[in-house]
Amino acid sequence: MAIMIAIAGITKTFHLGELDVSVLKGINFSVENGEYVAIMGASGSGKSTLMNIIGCLDRPTSGSYILDGRDLTTLDDDELADIRNQYIGFVFQQFNLLPRLTALENVMLPMIYADVSRTERIESATEALEKMGLSDRLNNRPNQLSGGQQQRVAIARALVNNPALVLADEPTGALDTTTSHEIMALLTKLNQNGTTIAIVTHDPTVAAQTKRIINMQDGVIVETGKIGK
């Protein structure tokens, strides 16, 4: 199977005044196309920093990152923004929906940057929300939706450009247990339909629902294996 993510020798050091803080210390791993992985670790393990690098939201200090056969470490900011929009869908713990926009308008946003016509944007966003079971909530704003519904809108937004990779950062962290199960079931179904998914989590019950768990501690990978379901 083709490799979607190839990370080799990735380090990340933050410069805080005169202090250098090494957060990632030589990370090596790969994710195959169609895989469903969890990146797990305690707070401060480096998992969120690694996620930001995978999502092209930050750059490594050293090492290489190849996404779908393309070396991203040589790209400038505009090129990285294009990669984010074309290849990657994001799902966040706090949903990150714009409060003044309706569910439909929130889902349409990524397509604006992809130069999709307004008619196509409405069509695709409506279809994405229908797949999330929200056909009756298109014109609701975030404050008119439950937490679970907001996360479904966020997942629809992540998927609307048909990304090769979905990155979910603690996607159930702000949800109750029942809703968490529903969101994880949705992500599992997406993966079964062929989407590559990487979840960052500190929750072992969430990680156990993926197919492979990558454990991080103090900026290094300490264990990886097919220990999910």
URSULSUL-V277588 format. One record per pair of residues at least 24 apart in sequence whose C-alpha atoms are under 6 Angstrom apart, sorted by the first residue. I is the first residue (numbers start at 0). J is the second residue. D is the distance in whole Angstrom. If there is no record, write none. Layout:
I|J|D  I|J|D
This chain:
1|31|6  1|32|6  2|30|6  2|31|4  2|32|6  3|30|6  3|31|5  3|32|5  3|66|6  3|67|5  4|29|5  4|30|5  4|65|6  4|66|5  5|29|4  5|64|6  5|65|5  6|63|6  6|64|5  7|62|6  7|63|5  8|62|4  9|61|6  9|62|4  10|59|6  10|60|5  10|61|5  11|59|5  11|60|5  22|218|5  23|218|4  24|218|5  24|219|6  32|195|6  33|193|5  33|194|5  33|195|4  34|195|5  35|195|6  35|196|5  35|197|6  35|209|5  35|210|5  36|197|5  36|209|6  36|210|6  36|211|5  36|212|6  37|197|6  37|198|5  37|199|6  37|206|5  37|212|5  38|199|5  38|213|5  39|199|6  39|200|5  39|201|5  39|213|6  39|214|5  39|215|6  40|201|5  40|214|6  40|215|5  41|201|6  44|215|6  44|216|5  44|217|5  44|218|5  45|218|5  86|162|5  86|163|5  87|162|5  87|164|5  87|165|6  88|157|4  88|158|6  88|162|6  88|165|5  89|157|5  89|165|6  89|166|5  89|167|6  90|167|4  91|167|6  91|168|5  91|170|6  92|168|6  92|169|5  92|170|5  92|172|6  94|150|6  94|153|6  98|141|6  100|140|6  101|138|5  101|139|5  101|140|4  102|137|5  102|139|6  102|140|6  103|137|5  106|156|4  127|155|5  128|155|6  147|178|6  164|195|5  164|196|6  165|196|5  166|197|5  166|198|6  167|198|5  168|198|6  168|199|5  169|199|6  169|200|5
